[in-house]
Amino acid sequence: MDKKGRPATRPPELKSGFYLEVRSRGANTGVKVRRDTRAEMEFAIKQYEKSKTVVYLGEVRDGRWVDGKNAGKKTR
């Protein structure tokens, strides 16, 4: 089935939490993974890095990056 109606005009905002990017080894693009707490994020890094390349993107709080390479910027 095809989607009906008008497409979105702006990207969705990211929820508050910790973000990782998980990639297959040698890939250019990955999937963003969100975890609620720092402990969950650290566990996810240990779990994924056995078979994937993991990049820590940072923490998002109230629509802004708190840390990471985008610290202080809006999530859009």
FIZA-621928 format. One record per atom (N, C-alpha, C): x, y, z; residue in one letter. Coordinates in steps of 0.2 Angstrom, whole numbers, padded with zeros to 4 digits, always signed. Layout:
FIZA-621928
XYZa/...
***
This chain:
FIZA-621928
+0004-0006+0000m/+0000+0000+0000m/+0004+0006+0000m/+0002+0011-0004d/+0006+0017-0004d/+0003+0022+0001d/+0008+0026+0004k/+0006+0031+0009k/+0002+0037+0005k/-0003+0039+0008k/-0008+0044+0005k/-0006+0051+0009k/-0007+0056+0006g/-0007+0063+0009g/+0000+0066+0008g/+0000+0072+0011r/+0006+0076+0010r/+0012+0074+0014r/+0018+0074+0011p/+0024+0072+0015p/+0026+0077+0020p/+0030+0075+0025a/+0032+0079+0031a/+0037+0084+0028a/+0036+0090+0031t/+0040+0096+0028t/+0046+0097+0032t/+0047+0094+0038r/+0053+0095+0042r/+0055+0088+0045r/+0061+0087+0047p/+0063+0081+0050p/+0060+0081+0057p/+0059+0075+0060p/+0057+0074+0067p/+0062+0076+0072p/+0061+0078+0078e/+0066+0080+0083e/+0068+0074+0086e/+0074+0074+0089l/+0076+0068+0093l/+0074+0068+0100l/+0072+0062+0103k/+0070+0062+0110k/+0076+0063+0114k/+0075+0065+0120s/+0080+0065+0125s/+0083+0058+0127s/+0090+0058+0127g/+0093+0052+0128g/+0100+0052+0126g/+0103+0046+0126f/+0110+0045+0123f/+0110+0042+0116f/+0114+0044+0111y/+0113+0042+0105y/+0120+0039+0102y/+0119+0033+0099l/+0125+0030+0096l/+0124+0029+0089l/+0129+0028+0085e/+0128+0026+0078e/+0131+0020+0077e/+0128+0015+0075v/+0130+0008+0074v/+0131+0007+0066v/+0137+0005+0064r/+0138+0003+0057r/+0141-0003+0056r/+0140-0006+0050s/+0143-0012+0048s/+0150-0010+0047s/+0155-0015+0048r/+0162-0013+0047r/+0163-0011+0039r/+0166-0005+0038g/+0167-0003+0031g/+0162+0001+0028g/+0156+0001+0031a/+0150+0005+0029a/+0151+0012+0030a/+0148+0016+0025n/+0148+0024+0026n/+0142+0026+0030n/+0136+0023+0030t/+0130+0025+0034t/+0129+0020+0040t/+0125+0022+0045g/+0123+0018+0050g/+0116+0019+0053g/+0115+0016+0058v/+0108+0017+0061v/+0109+0020+0068v/+0105+0025+0070k/+0105+0029+0076k/+0102+0024+0081k/+0105+0023+0087v/+0102+0020+0092v/+0102+0024+0098v/+0096+0024+0102r/+0095+0029+0108r/+0094+0024+0114r/+0097+0027+0119r/+0096+0023+0126r/+0095+0029+0131r/+0091+0027+0136d/+0089+0032+0141d/+0094+0034+0146d/+0098+0029+0148t/+0103+0031+0153t/+0110+0029+0151t/+0115+0032+0154r/+0122+0031+0153r/+0124+0024+0153r/+0121+0021+0159a/+0123+0014+0160a/+0121+0009+0154a/+0115+0010+0151e/+0112+0007+0146e/+0116+0008+0139e/+0118+0014+0139m/+0122+0016+0133m/+0129+0013+0133m/+0132+0013+0139e/+0139+0009+0139e/+0138+0002+0138e/+0132-0001+0140f/+0131-0008+0139f/+0130-0010+0132f/+0126-0005+0128a/+0125-0006+0121a/+0132-0005+0117a/+0136-0001+0119i/+0143+0000+0116i/+0147-0007+0116i/+0147-0010+0122k/+0150-0016+0123k/+0147-0021+0119k/+0141-0022+0119q/+0137-0027+0115q/+0138-0026+0107q/+0138-0020+0105y/+0138-0019+0097y/+0145-0019+0095y/+0150-0017+0099e/+0157-0017+0096e/+0160-0023+0095e/+0157-0029+0097k/+0160-0035+0095k/+0160-0037+0088k/+0154-0034+0084s/+0153-0036+0077s/+0152-0030+0073s/+0152-0024+0076k/+0150-0018+0072k/+0155-0012+0074k/+0155-0007+0070t/+0158+0000+0072t/+0153+0004+0075t/+0155+0006+0081v/+0151+0010+0085v/+0154+0017+0086v/+0149+0023+0085v/+0152+0030+0086v/+0147+0033+0091v/+0150+0036+0096y/+0145+0039+0101y/+0144+0046+0099y/+0137+0048+0098l/+0135+0054+0095l/+0134+0059+0100l/+0132+0057+0106g/+0131+0062+0112g/+0125+0061+0115g/+0123+0066+0120e/+0117+0066+0124e/+0113+0072+0121e/+0106+0070+0120v/+0101+0075+0118v/+0097+0077+0124v/+0096+0083+0126r/+0091+0085+0131r/+0088+0091+0129r/+0081+0091+0129d/+0077+0096+0127d/+0078+0099+0120d/+0079+0094+0115g/+0080+0096+0108g/+0087+0099+0107g/+0092+0099+0111r/+0099+0101+0110r/+0104+0096+0112r/+0110+0096+0109w/+0115+0091+0110w/+0119+0094+0116w/+0120+0090+0121v/+0123+0092+0128v/+0130+0091+0127v/+0132+0085+0124d/+0140+0083+0123d/+0141+0080+0116d/+0147+0078+0115g/+0148+0075+0108g/+0151+0080+0104g/+0151+0079+0097k/+0154+0084+0093k/+0149+0089+0091k/+0143+0088+0092n/+0138+0093+0091n/+0136+0097+0097n/+0139+0097+0102a/+0137+0100+0108a/+0135+0107+0107a/+0129+0109+0110g/+0126+0116+0110g/+0122+0117+0104g/+0122+0113+0099k/+0118+0114+0093k/+0111+0111+0094k/+0106+0113+0090k/+0099+0110+0090k/+0100+0103+0086k/+0095+0099+0087t/+0095+0092+0085t/+0093+0092+0077t/+0090+0097+0075r/+0088+0097+0068r/+0094+0099+0063r/
***
